[in-house]
Amino acid sequence: MLSTVFISGCIFNKDTGTAGTNSSKNLDLIPQTNLPSGFTYMATHETEVEIGNSSLKATEGVYRTDKGDDAYIQVIENDRPDSLVTRYKEQFNNVKYNPFLEISFNNHPATQVTDYSTINGQQKPNFLVMWTTGKALILVSSPTTDAQNVIALATATGS
């Protein structure tokens, strides 16, 4: 499962173009303009993402949908991002369904992950799309029942 913990960090300043310790490559993967219909860019900051039993530093873009849902793009720099994908997938070893669907967009493969939460006694799907590029793992997620919204935001990264 993916857990996000907000910690104090730098928020990207659109006016000055500065972002503290965030790498410029990470910021390039977090679009602020030319977003899919229904998305508004809110902020970029540093956060930590739990994958397996490890807490990893990430740069996170935060978005709001026109339905009031939050959406996130998280970029985790790592020398071996494929190993992070493997560790992420291991978190689902005990589920009784196949949560992974291999998809493609922007001319590269990605994995769509479906996880379920119970809301008012009903199972609701949550979607995440992940892929690697260079030395980074990119995770795009939103607590939405529409996988196409998450894929649209993932496509907006251009990577």
Secondary structure as GFF3:
##gff-version 3
##sequence-region A 1 159
A	DSSP	beta_strand	3	6	.	.	.	ID=ss1
A	DSSP	alpha_helix	24	28	.	.	.	ID=ss2
A	DSSP	beta_strand	39	51	.	.	.	ID=ss3
A	DSSP	beta_strand	54	65	.	.	.	ID=ss4
A	DSSP	beta_strand	70	77	.	.	.	ID=ss5
A	DSSP	alpha_helix	81	90	.	.	.	ID=ss6
A	DSSP	beta_strand	100	105	.	.	.	ID=ss7
A	DSSP	beta_strand	108	119	.	.	.	ID=ss8
A	DSSP	beta_strand	122	133	.	.	.	ID=ss9
A	DSSP	beta_strand	136	142	.	.	.	ID=ss10
A	DSSP	alpha_helix	147	155	.	.	.	ID=ss11
###
